């Protein structure tokens, strides 16, 4: 397999895995108070994308995987029971996550100042997400509806949670997926995408 095909293969696989995580863990977390899901799913997304970067050494693979995960989320638009914004809103969050992780992933490969870097990532992502909600999409429900002080407090808390989870993991990494994905065949990423789409559809029909 050529290097480019290998990178594409891994990006599809990890993008599908991210979509799978969103359709399962992300779905369950949305039963908790507003905002909790975002605090937890950003570290999950980073964990997957960091492993993708370690497997490929290519930062742009993170953006590719983010587009795939967002595309899986957008398949929810085909389900009539869903409002378009309930599908678009999380897809936008995924794209913003991939953009922020793309910028930071190389620098977090070293263990210096990981808590500061991960705090910056989590707060920047949440700040961008709120900004996009405010200026573009303006959904019926969203963090942007909070008054200034609670909103700033939430963004800072999101940064602290992300920093504690990701900083601790980066200092003592466990569960390194990149060791197990080097020999992927073309079949495995395809199956991951199909599974993620089916689970996304299933959870939206519940």
BALOBA-1460 file (C-alpha; in Angstrom, 3 decimals):
// residues 206
<rec num="1" residu="x" x="0.000" y="0.000" z="0.000"/>
<rec num="2" residu="x" x="1.367" y="3.434" z="-0.945"/>
<rec num="3" residu="x" x="1.950" y="6.057" z="1.747"/>
<rec num="4" residu="x" x="-0.907" y="8.267" z="0.523"/>
<rec num="5" residu="x" x="-3.347" y="5.348" z="0.524"/>
<rec num="6" residu="x" x="-2.219" y="4.401" z="4.010"/>
<rec num="7" residu="x" x="-2.850" y="7.935" z="5.280"/>
<rec num="8" residu="x" x="-6.273" y="8.035" z="3.637"/>
<rec num="9" residu="x" x="-7.091" y="4.602" z="5.029"/>
<rec num="10" residu="x" x="-6.203" y="5.682" z="8.559"/>
<rec num="11" residu="x" x="-8.049" y="9.016" z="8.233"/>
<rec num="12" residu="x" x="-11.218" y="7.160" z="7.137"/>
<rec num="13" residu="x" x="-10.857" y="4.645" z="9.961"/>
<rec num="14" residu="x" x="-10.324" y="7.253" z="12.677"/>
<rec num="15" residu="x" x="-13.007" y="9.503" z="11.207"/>
<rec num="16" residu="x" x="-15.410" y="6.560" z="11.368"/>
<rec num="17" residu="x" x="-14.308" y="5.790" z="14.930"/>
<rec num="18" residu="x" x="-14.923" y="9.417" z="15.885"/>
<rec num="19" residu="x" x="-18.382" y="9.248" z="14.295"/>
<rec num="20" residu="x" x="-19.024" y="6.023" z="16.194"/>
<rec num="21" residu="x" x="-18.034" y="7.687" z="19.479"/>
<rec num="22" residu="x" x="-20.347" y="10.619" z="18.741"/>
<rec num="23" residu="x" x="-23.255" y="8.289" z="17.944"/>
<rec num="24" residu="x" x="-22.833" y="6.273" z="21.165"/>
<rec num="25" residu="x" x="-21.042" y="8.085" z="23.994"/>
<rec num="26" residu="x" x="-22.000" y="11.507" z="22.632"/>
<rec num="27" residu="x" x="-25.646" y="10.446" z="22.425"/>
<rec num="28" residu="x" x="-25.675" y="9.240" z="26.039"/>
<rec num="29" residu="x" x="-23.905" y="12.341" z="27.357"/>
<rec num="30" residu="x" x="-26.589" y="14.593" z="25.897"/>
<rec num="31" residu="x" x="-28.987" y="13.284" z="28.560"/>
<rec num="32" residu="x" x="-26.827" y="15.148" z="31.091"/>
<rec num="33" residu="x" x="-27.081" y="18.925" z="31.680"/>
<rec num="34" residu="x" x="-26.306" y="21.200" z="28.718"/>
<rec num="35" residu="x" x="-22.609" y="21.556" z="28.083"/>
<rec num="36" residu="x" x="-21.389" y="18.377" z="29.789"/>
<rec num="37" residu="x" x="-21.224" y="16.456" z="26.500"/>
<rec num="38" residu="x" x="-18.914" y="19.052" z="24.951"/>
<rec num="39" residu="x" x="-16.535" y="18.923" z="27.917"/>
<rec num="40" residu="x" x="-16.139" y="15.155" z="27.579"/>
<rec num="41" residu="x" x="-16.329" y="14.690" z="23.809"/>
<rec num="42" residu="x" x="-13.519" y="17.147" z="23.071"/>
<rec num="43" residu="x" x="-10.982" y="15.007" z="25.012"/>
<rec num="44" residu="x" x="-12.356" y="11.916" z="23.230"/>
<rec num="45" residu="x" x="-11.896" y="13.613" z="19.857"/>
<rec num="46" residu="x" x="-8.366" y="14.693" z="20.747"/>
<rec num="47" residu="x" x="-7.443" y="11.203" z="21.911"/>
<rec num="48" residu="x" x="-8.524" y="9.743" z="18.574"/>
<rec num="49" residu="x" x="-6.900" y="12.472" z="16.483"/>
<rec num="50" residu="x" x="-3.647" y="12.332" z="18.446"/>
<rec num="51" residu="x" x="-3.454" y="8.612" z="17.720"/>
<rec num="52" residu="x" x="-4.169" y="9.330" z="14.064"/>
<rec num="53" residu="x" x="-1.349" y="11.871" z="13.988"/>
<rec num="54" residu="x" x="1.029" y="9.416" z="15.699"/>
<rec num="55" residu="x" x="0.081" y="6.762" z="13.118"/>
<rec num="56" residu="x" x="0.606" y="9.004" z="10.077"/>
<rec num="57" residu="x" x="2.847" y="11.897" z="11.153"/>
<rec num="58" residu="x" x="0.599" y="14.088" z="8.970"/>
<rec num="59" residu="x" x="-1.343" y="16.953" z="10.578"/>
<rec num="60" residu="x" x="-3.748" y="17.318" z="7.652"/>
<rec num="61" residu="x" x="-5.024" y="13.781" z="8.338"/>
<rec num="62" residu="x" x="-6.779" y="15.288" z="11.374"/>
<rec num="63" residu="x" x="-8.799" y="17.612" z="9.123"/>
<rec num="64" residu="x" x="-9.649" y="14.733" z="6.808"/>
<rec num="65" residu="x" x="-10.912" y="12.619" z="9.694"/>
<rec num="66" residu="x" x="-12.879" y="15.567" z="11.086"/>
<rec num="67" residu="x" x="-14.656" y="16.030" z="7.756"/>
<rec num="68" residu="x" x="-15.509" y="12.318" z="7.696"/>
<rec num="69" residu="x" x="-16.868" y="12.394" z="11.264"/>
<rec num="70" residu="x" x="-18.901" y="15.530" z="10.500"/>
<rec num="71" residu="x" x="-20.204" y="13.867" z="7.322"/>
<rec num="72" residu="x" x="-21.393" y="10.887" z="9.358"/>
<rec num="73" residu="x" x="-23.204" y="13.273" z="11.710"/>
<rec num="74" residu="x" x="-24.824" y="15.047" z="8.747"/>
<rec num="75" residu="x" x="-26.408" y="11.795" z="7.556"/>
<rec num="76" residu="x" x="-28.966" y="12.591" z="10.250"/>
<rec num="77" residu="x" x="-30.439" y="15.144" z="7.845"/>
<rec num="78" residu="x" x="-31.945" y="12.212" z="5.949"/>
<rec num="79" residu="x" x="-34.133" y="11.371" z="8.953"/>
<rec num="80" residu="x" x="-37.391" y="13.383" z="8.768"/>
<rec num="81" residu="x" x="-37.921" y="13.374" z="12.547"/>
<rec num="82" residu="x" x="-34.857" y="15.560" z="13.103"/>
<rec num="83" residu="x" x="-34.679" y="19.334" z="12.843"/>
<rec num="84" residu="x" x="-31.818" y="20.430" z="10.569"/>
<rec num="85" residu="x" x="-30.166" y="22.459" z="13.361"/>
<rec num="86" residu="x" x="-30.049" y="19.448" z="15.710"/>
<rec num="87" residu="x" x="-27.836" y="17.775" z="13.093"/>
<rec num="88" residu="x" x="-25.850" y="20.774" z="11.822"/>
<rec num="89" residu="x" x="-24.938" y="22.079" z="15.293"/>
<rec num="90" residu="x" x="-22.908" y="19.004" z="16.391"/>
<rec num="91" residu="x" x="-21.412" y="18.624" z="12.906"/>
<rec num="92" residu="x" x="-20.070" y="22.186" z="13.137"/>
<rec num="93" residu="x" x="-18.649" y="21.395" z="16.577"/>
<rec num="94" residu="x" x="-16.812" y="18.382" z="15.129"/>
<rec num="95" residu="x" x="-15.314" y="20.492" z="12.333"/>
<rec num="96" residu="x" x="-14.170" y="23.132" z="14.821"/>
<rec num="97" residu="x" x="-12.675" y="20.434" z="17.045"/>
<rec num="98" residu="x" x="-10.703" y="19.035" z="14.129"/>
<rec num="99" residu="x" x="-9.482" y="22.531" z="13.200"/>
<rec num="100" residu="x" x="-8.272" y="23.299" z="16.731"/>
<rec num="101" residu="x" x="-6.673" y="19.871" z="17.148"/>
<rec num="102" residu="x" x="-5.004" y="20.261" z="13.732"/>
<rec num="103" residu="x" x="-3.322" y="23.445" z="14.983"/>
<rec num="104" residu="x" x="-2.177" y="21.983" z="18.315"/>
<rec num="105" residu="x" x="-1.589" y="18.276" z="17.699"/>
<rec num="106" residu="x" x="2.058" y="18.553" z="16.652"/>
<rec num="107" residu="x" x="3.014" y="20.669" z="19.659"/>
<rec num="108" residu="x" x="1.298" y="18.288" z="22.086"/>
<rec num="109" residu="x" x="3.455" y="15.389" z="20.878"/>
<rec num="110" residu="x" x="6.058" y="16.655" z="23.362"/>
<rec num="111" residu="x" x="5.338" y="16.584" z="27.086"/>
<rec num="112" residu="x" x="6.317" y="20.178" z="27.831"/>
<rec num="113" residu="x" x="3.504" y="22.460" z="29.051"/>
<rec num="114" residu="x" x="0.821" y="19.922" z="28.094"/>
<rec num="115" residu="x" x="-1.649" y="21.261" z="30.659"/>
<rec num="116" residu="x" x="-1.362" y="24.779" z="29.264"/>
<rec num="117" residu="x" x="-1.666" y="23.558" z="25.671"/>
<rec num="118" residu="x" x="-4.687" y="21.354" z="26.360"/>
<rec num="119" residu="x" x="-6.376" y="24.141" z="28.365"/>
<rec num="120" residu="x" x="-5.853" y="26.463" z="25.395"/>
<rec num="121" residu="x" x="-7.252" y="23.884" z="22.962"/>
<rec num="122" residu="x" x="-10.413" y="23.237" z="24.940"/>
<rec num="123" residu="x" x="-11.167" y="26.911" z="25.615"/>
<rec num="124" residu="x" x="-10.439" y="27.979" z="22.029"/>
<rec num="125" residu="x" x="-12.710" y="25.259" z="20.655"/>
<rec num="126" residu="x" x="-15.566" y="26.192" z="22.971"/>
<rec num="127" residu="x" x="-15.081" y="29.899" z="22.317"/>
<rec num="128" residu="x" x="-15.157" y="29.359" z="18.552"/>
<rec num="129" residu="x" x="-18.235" y="27.149" z="18.823"/>
<rec num="130" residu="x" x="-20.136" y="29.788" z="20.813"/>
<rec num="131" residu="x" x="-18.999" y="32.475" z="18.372"/>
<rec num="132" residu="x" x="-20.251" y="30.479" z="15.373"/>
<rec num="133" residu="x" x="-23.563" y="29.842" z="17.136"/>
<rec num="134" residu="x" x="-23.912" y="33.558" z="17.894"/>
<rec num="135" residu="x" x="-22.937" y="34.966" z="14.509"/>
<rec num="136" residu="x" x="-24.153" y="32.315" z="12.057"/>
<rec num="137" residu="x" x="-26.499" y="29.550" z="13.156"/>
<rec num="138" residu="x" x="-28.301" y="30.946" z="16.232"/>
<rec num="139" residu="x" x="-30.032" y="27.649" z="17.187"/>
<rec num="140" residu="x" x="-33.132" y="27.644" z="19.404"/>
<rec num="141" residu="x" x="-31.022" y="26.123" z="22.194"/>
<rec num="142" residu="x" x="-27.340" y="26.732" z="22.695"/>
<rec num="143" residu="x" x="-24.598" y="27.946" z="24.994"/>
<rec num="144" residu="x" x="-24.626" y="31.323" z="23.278"/>
<rec num="145" residu="x" x="-27.935" y="32.057" z="25.023"/>
<rec num="146" residu="x" x="-26.201" y="32.179" z="28.415"/>
<rec num="147" residu="x" x="-25.440" y="35.567" z="29.913"/>
<rec num="148" residu="x" x="-21.821" y="36.719" z="29.815"/>
<rec num="149" residu="x" x="-20.625" y="35.581" z="33.259"/>
<rec num="150" residu="x" x="-22.024" y="32.012" z="33.157"/>
<rec num="151" residu="x" x="-20.786" y="31.657" z="29.568"/>
<rec num="152" residu="x" x="-17.231" y="32.707" z="30.423"/>
<rec num="153" residu="x" x="-17.355" y="30.438" z="33.479"/>
<rec num="154" residu="x" x="-18.461" y="27.511" z="31.338"/>
<rec num="155" residu="x" x="-15.700" y="28.093" z="28.766"/>
<rec num="156" residu="x" x="-13.070" y="28.237" z="31.530"/>
<rec num="157" residu="x" x="-14.489" y="25.116" z="33.204"/>
<rec num="158" residu="x" x="-14.445" y="23.332" z="29.848"/>
<rec num="159" residu="x" x="-10.764" y="24.248" z="29.520"/>
<rec num="160" residu="x" x="-9.990" y="22.963" z="33.006"/>
<rec num="161" residu="x" x="-11.770" y="19.640" z="32.408"/>
<rec num="162" residu="x" x="-10.046" y="19.183" z="29.046"/>
<rec num="163" residu="x" x="-6.679" y="20.110" z="30.536"/>
<rec num="164" residu="x" x="-6.975" y="17.673" z="33.448"/>
<rec num="165" residu="x" x="-8.085" y="14.761" z="31.251"/>
<rec num="166" residu="x" x="-5.776" y="15.332" z="28.300"/>
<rec num="167" residu="x" x="-2.791" y="16.719" z="30.193"/>
<rec num="168" residu="x" x="-2.798" y="13.726" z="32.515"/>
<rec num="169" residu="x" x="-3.079" y="11.322" z="29.573"/>
<rec num="170" residu="x" x="-0.324" y="12.998" z="27.565"/>
<rec num="171" residu="x" x="2.007" y="12.885" z="30.549"/>
<rec num="172" residu="x" x="1.294" y="9.170" z="31.070"/>
<rec num="173" residu="x" x="-0.235" y="7.862" z="27.807"/>
<rec num="174" residu="x" x="-2.211" y="4.634" z="28.038"/>
<rec num="175" residu="x" x="-4.290" y="2.850" z="25.425"/>
<rec num="176" residu="x" x="-2.200" y="3.821" z="22.406"/>
<rec num="177" residu="x" x="-4.403" y="2.967" z="19.403"/>
<rec num="178" residu="x" x="-1.693" y="3.848" z="16.895"/>
<rec num="179" residu="x" x="0.080" y="0.591" z="17.745"/>
<rec num="180" residu="x" x="-2.895" y="-1.418" z="16.490"/>
<rec num="181" residu="x" x="-3.928" y="0.442" z="13.339"/>
<rec num="182" residu="x" x="-0.789" y="0.289" z="11.216"/>
<rec num="183" residu="x" x="-1.851" y="-2.812" z="9.294"/>
<rec num="184" residu="x" x="-5.397" y="-1.836" z="8.411"/>
<rec num="185" residu="x" x="-6.874" y="-3.242" z="5.236"/>
<rec num="186" residu="x" x="-9.212" y="-1.180" z="3.055"/>
<rec num="187" residu="x" x="-12.131" y="-3.234" z="4.392"/>
<rec num="188" residu="x" x="-11.815" y="-2.139" z="8.029"/>
<rec num="189" residu="x" x="-12.301" y="1.627" z="7.473"/>
<rec num="190" residu="x" x="-15.319" y="0.932" z="5.272"/>
<rec num="191" residu="x" x="-16.923" y="-1.230" z="7.939"/>
<rec num="192" residu="x" x="-16.247" y="1.445" z="10.556"/>
<rec num="193" residu="x" x="-18.012" y="4.079" z="8.428"/>
<rec num="194" residu="x" x="-21.034" y="1.814" z="7.868"/>
<rec num="195" residu="x" x="-21.265" y="0.987" z="11.588"/>
<rec num="196" residu="x" x="-21.036" y="4.674" z="12.535"/>
<rec num="197" residu="x" x="-23.757" y="5.701" z="10.065"/>
<rec num="198" residu="x" x="-26.080" y="2.918" z="11.228"/>
<rec num="199" residu="x" x="-25.592" y="3.853" z="14.883"/>
<rec num="200" residu="x" x="-26.075" y="7.546" z="14.111"/>
<rec num="201" residu="x" x="-29.357" y="6.734" z="12.370"/>
<rec num="202" residu="x" x="-30.408" y="4.357" z="15.131"/>
<rec num="203" residu="x" x="-29.864" y="6.813" z="17.983"/>
<rec num="204" residu="x" x="-31.725" y="9.550" z="16.104"/>
<rec num="205" residu="x" x="-34.702" y="7.252" z="15.586"/>
<rec num="206" residu="x" x="-34.936" y="6.328" z="19.275"/>
